[in-house]
Amino acid sequence: MNNKKHILVLNGPNLNLLGKREPGIYGNDSMESCLAHLRVSFPEVEVEYYQSNVEGELINKLHEVGFTYDGVALNAGAYTHTSVAIHDAIKAIEAPVVEVHISNVYQRETYRHTSLITGACVGVIGGFGMNSYKLAIEALLAL
Ligand code: DQA
């Protein structure tokens, strides 16, 4: 690891389809363009990226980075609303985790109003489109 800060952007299920998936909700931008923008915006940060549709792989990634990285911006997708295991993984690691949502989940179906991971995270950012990721990194850097 170099002496830059290391932050992982971690995306859960269906977020590999950003840019194609329900553009009325999630917009037209791909994650690749978002990441390029983040890397220009935060030259002092090594912005790493990982996405998986598999719950256990997200947990493995949290374990892998959770004792060496400076923070994680986690959009757990639908696992936000279901996963005690991801909550426990966030609690188990040392790196601060910010919960991220592209959409404002409180304007959507009621089953999206419950997050099982908020209590394990340092805070939540949602509803700002792809800019939510940038705001989450700013929040992590300000801790
Ligand atoms: C989401 C909101 C979740 O409810 C949904 O399941 C997602 C994306 C968001 O970024 O707005 O997959 O986390």
Residues whose N, C-alpha, C, O or C-beta is under 5 A from the ligand:
A	BS01	DQA	P13 N75 G77 A78 V100 H101 I102 S103 R112
